[in-house]
Amino acid sequence: MPAPHSPSPWLSTDGGPLRVLIADDHADAVETLAMLISLEGHAVEVARNGLEALDQVARFHPHVSILDIGMPGLDGHAVARRIRQSADGLHMLILALTGRSEAEDKLRAHAAGFDEHFTKPVDPARLLQHIASWQHARTSSPNNT
């Protein structure tokens, strides 16, 4: 019988669980990533397209949004720009998730308001480490929000 899962040490900060939104039109990918992040103790909501992602941001008020770039309707770039224009987007960590890894793709993602660009297939440990580092910096800052 396997040992019960315990959260990764890099997510054990005094900031508590995060609210994480994952938006991707690929059902298997979004469910797998949602399960992984949930196992780390965070609250996760999913969206299947850009418009649904914006609705989730307004309702769920995530700390972190992980957005696929190539979603139907509004793509991830458009969603990131709109989130950054909202009050919720001022302090949110927004991560791009895409199959494209060229320098131009990364520049375009940053210009749209993404904090970091992850290429599919994403390394879960690297993604979780990035979120944990952001959370640690956020909870260690005297001006945390």
C-alpha positions, 0 to 999 in steps of 0.5 A: 500500500503506497504512503499517503501523499504529502505536499512537496516541501517547496509548497510548504510556505506559510501562505497556505493554499492558493487558488489556481485556474487552469485553462486549456481546451485539451481535456486530458491535459487540464485534468491531469494538471488540475489533479497534480496541483490539487494534490499539493493542497491548492484549490483548482478550477478549470476552464476549457476556453478563453471566455470561460477562463475570464468568467472563472477569474471574475468568480474564483479570483485565482492567485495563479492562472495557467493559460494555454496559448492556443485555446479556441475563441479568445487565445491565451494572449488575449485572456492574459491581456484582459486579466492584467487590465482587471483588479484581479490581474494586478498581483496574479501569477500568470503562466503561459502553457504552449507547444511553441518554444521559439524566442519570439513566442516567449517575447509575445507571451511576456508582452501579453502579460504572462510572467513565465512561458512553459512549453508542453509537455510541461515538467510538473516539478518545474511548474510547481517549483515556479509557483512555490517560489512565487508564493514564497516571495509573495508571503515573504514580502512586507507588502504581500497582497 
